[in-house]
Amino acid sequence: MPNLVIAASASGDTTLLVAATTKRFKVSKLVLSAKTAVDVKFKSGSTDITGVIPLAATAPLLIPQQQPNEPAWLVGLAVNQALVINLSAAVVVGGFLVYEWVDG
């Protein structure tokens, strides 16, 4: 499964994975840290797929690697939708995720 570097710093939406025409994403591992406190949420296209997740300054959020038969942590709601991170403020947020594309 491929890795993706997360680098966001603008308030509002930042696309992490560009939509794939016949696929949807599944995220199985995530590491995320913020330079200062900020609220984040994730979206499938324009639809929220998490609630607000408060990140404390330099206290990373870690979602460990899922086992092969376990469900993914974040799943695209439909094909042709991007994975988007939304920040409540212009704060430097970084990390990485492990994902795969699956048929719709």
C-alpha positions as CSV (number, residue, x, y, z in Angstrom):
1,M,0.0,0.0,0.0
2,P,1.3,3.5,-0.8
3,N,2.2,6.2,1.7
4,L,1.2,9.8,1.4
5,V,2.9,12.7,3.1
6,I,0.5,15.1,4.7
7,A,1.4,18.8,4.6
8,A,-1.3,21.3,5.2
9,S,-1.2,24.8,6.5
10,A,-4.2,26.7,5.1
11,S,-7.5,27.2,7.0
12,G,-10.3,25.2,5.3
13,D,-10.0,22.3,2.8
14,T,-6.8,20.8,1.5
15,T,-7.0,17.8,-0.9
16,L,-4.7,15.0,0.1
17,L,-5.7,12.4,-2.5
18,V,-7.1,13.5,-5.8
19,A,-10.3,11.6,-6.9
20,A,-9.9,8.5,-9.0
21,T,-12.6,8.0,-11.6
22,T,-13.6,4.3,-10.8
23,K,-12.0,3.9,-7.3
24,R,-12.6,5.0,-3.8
25,F,-9.9,5.3,-1.1
26,K,-9.3,3.3,2.1
27,V,-6.9,4.7,4.7
28,S,-5.5,2.1,7.0
29,K,-2.9,4.1,9.0
30,L,-2.5,7.8,9.9
31,V,0.0,9.9,11.8
32,L,-0.9,13.6,12.2
33,S,0.7,16.4,14.3
34,A,0.1,20.1,14.5
35,K,2.6,22.9,15.3
36,T,-0.1,24.7,17.4
37,A,-3.6,23.6,18.5
38,V,-6.1,23.2,15.7
39,D,-9.3,21.3,14.9
40,V,-9.2,18.9,11.9
41,K,-11.8,16.8,10.1
42,F,-11.6,14.6,7.1
43,K,-13.9,14.6,4.1
44,S,-14.8,12.3,1.2
45,G,-15.2,15.0,-1.5
46,S,-17.3,17.6,0.2
47,T,-19.0,15.3,2.7
48,D,-17.6,15.0,6.3
49,I,-16.4,11.4,7.2
50,T,-15.2,12.4,10.7
51,G,-16.3,14.8,13.3
52,V,-14.0,17.5,14.5
53,I,-10.8,16.1,15.9
54,P,-9.0,18.5,18.2
55,L,-5.2,18.3,17.9
56,A,-3.1,19.7,20.7
57,A,0.2,21.3,19.8
58,T,2.9,18.7,19.1
59,A,0.8,15.9,20.5
60,P,0.4,13.5,17.5
61,L,-2.7,11.6,16.5
62,L,-1.8,8.1,15.7
63,I,-4.1,5.5,14.1
64,P,-2.1,2.3,13.9
65,Q,-1.9,0.1,10.8
66,Q,-5.0,-2.0,10.4
67,Q,-4.7,-5.7,10.0
68,P,-5.6,-7.2,6.6
69,N,-9.1,-8.4,7.7
70,E,-10.0,-5.3,9.7
71,P,-12.0,-2.4,8.2
72,A,-10.1,0.7,7.1
73,W,-10.1,3.8,9.3
74,L,-11.3,6.2,6.6
75,V,-13.2,5.1,3.6
76,G,-14.3,7.1,0.6
77,L,-18.1,7.3,0.4
78,A,-18.2,6.8,-3.4
79,V,-16.0,6.5,-6.4
80,N,-14.5,9.7,-7.8
81,Q,-14.2,11.5,-4.5
82,A,-11.0,13.1,-3.1
83,L,-9.7,12.6,0.4
84,V,-9.7,16.1,2.0
85,I,-8.4,17.4,5.3
86,N,-10.1,20.5,6.8
87,L,-8.3,22.7,9.3
88,S,-10.1,25.2,11.5
89,A,-7.2,27.7,11.3
90,A,-4.0,28.3,9.3
91,V,-1.7,26.0,11.3
92,V,1.1,23.8,10.1
93,V,-0.1,20.2,10.2
94,G,2.0,17.3,9.0
95,G,2.3,13.6,9.0
96,F,1.6,10.6,6.7
97,L,-1.0,8.1,5.9
98,V,-1.1,4.6,4.3
99,Y,-3.9,4.1,1.8
100,E,-5.2,2.0,-1.1
101,W,-7.6,2.4,-4.0
102,V,-10.5,-0.1,-4.2
103,D,-13.1,-0.6,-6.8
104,G,-16.4,1.2,-6.2
